[in-house]
Amino acid sequence: MIWQRVPPESGAAVMGLGVMSVAGHLAGFPVLSAVLLVVAAVLWALLGAAFLARLVFDNERWRSEAGRPGALTGVAGTGVLGLALVLHGWSTGWIFLVLTALLWLGLMPRVLRGLATPTVGVSFLVCVGTQSLAVLAGQLAADARSPFLLAVCAISAAVGLALYVLVLIRFDFRQVARGAGDHWVAGGALAISTVAVAKLHSAVRALAAPAELATAVRAIGIALWAITMCWYVVLAVAELLAPRLRYDFRRWATVFPLGMTCTASFGTAAATGMVWMADAARLLLWPALLVLCLTAWGTIHHLTTPKPSP
C-alpha cells in the first residue's frame, strides 16, 4: 500500500511549500503564493489520509513512528498551511488551529519522552511544532481581537523558546558541517519563533495592551531576528565550505528555514517599522525559491526514476 511507504517526515514538504506561499504573499507575488498554497494543501490532504490510514490499519507502526521528532512535521505543516490560508482570506483558521493543537497534544509528549541525546537538526521540530501553534494563534488573535488567543500565542511562544534551549544545549554542532539538510532547522526554529513574537506583537497592539508590553515584545522580536540572521550566515557559510550536493529528502528541512527566515524578516519589519528589513526579506526570497525548485525537482526525479532490481 502507498500509505505504508510514506515516512512521518514527509510533512517537511508541506512545511516548506506552505511557508514559501506565505513568503511569496508578503513579498507581493500573489500568483506564486497561490500556486504554492494549492500544492501544499493537496499534499497536506494526501499525507493526512496516509496518517489516518496508518493509525487505523497499522497502529503498532504508527505508535513507533509517532515518537520520532519527524512526526512533528505534521503539526508544523498544519499550522503553517493554516496561516497561509488565513492570509489568502480563507475562514478556515480556527479549524486548522484546533487540528494543530490536537496534533501537538497527541504527538509532543511521545516525542519528548523519546528525544535522544545528542540532538540533531530534526530534534528542533519540538520548537517548530510549538511555534506553529503560536503563529496561527497570534494571527487569529490579531484578526479577532481575542484575549484568549493572545494568551495561547504567548504561552506557546514561551514554551517553544524553552524547548529550543532544551534541544540546543544537547545539539551536536558537528551537524552544521555534516547534516544532510535538517541541520538548517537549528536556525529555522528561531526564525519561526521570531514570526511567533511578531504575531504576538500584532495581537498585543490590536487588543490595545499597555505600551510597555508592546515595547518589550518588540525588543524580544528584534533580538530573535538578529540571532536568526546569525544562524543563517553560519549555516550558509558551512554549506559553501562543505558542499552537500547529493539529493536527500531532508533538504525539505532546508527549504523551510530559508522561507521562514524571509517571513521572519517581513514580520519584524512590520513590528518595528524598519523598512530595510522588508527589503532584506525580498532578497532572501530568491535563494529560498532556488532551493525550493532544486529540492522539488530532486524529489520528483527520485520518485519517478525506476529503482534497479535487487
ZICOR-V139028 format. One record per pair of residues at least 4 apart in sequence whose C-alpha atoms are under 6 Angstrom apart, sorted by the first residue. I is the first residue (numbers start at 1). J is the second residue. Records with the same first field share a line. If there is no record, write none. Layout:
BEGIN
I: J  J
END
This chain:
BEGIN
3: 50
8: 70  71
9: 70  71
11: 73  74  77
12: 73  252  253
13: 252
14: 18  40  77
15: 77
16: 255  256
17: 36  40
18: 40  80  81
19: 259
20: 24  259
21: 33  36  37
22: 84
23: 263
24: 29  33
25: 29  30  33
30: 34
40: 44
44: 48
53: 57
54: 58  62
55: 59  62
62: 66
66: 71
67: 110  111
68: 111
69: 111  123
72: 129
73: 77
75: 100  103  129
76: 129  132
77: 81
78: 100
79: 100  132  133
82: 93  96
83: 136
85: 90
86: 90  93
96: 100
103: 107
104: 108
111: 115
118: 170  171  172
119: 123  170  171  172
120: 171
121: 182  183  185  186
122: 182
125: 129
127: 160  163  164
128: 189
130: 160
131: 157  160  193
134: 138  153  156  157  196
135: 196
137: 141  149  153
138: 153  199  200
139: 199
140: 144
141: 145  146  149  150  203
142: 202  203  206
145: 207
152: 156
153: 157
156: 160
164: 168
175: 179  183
176: 183
177: 238
179: 183
181: 250  251  253  254
182: 250  253
184: 254
185: 189
187: 228  231
188: 257
190: 228
191: 228  260  261  264
194: 221  224  225  264
195: 264  267
197: 221
198: 267  268
201: 217
204: 209
238: 242
239: 243
255: 292
256: 260
257: 261
258: 288
259: 288
260: 264
262: 281  284  285
265: 277  281
266: 278  281
268: 272
269: 273  274  275  277  278
291: 295
298: 302
301: 305
END
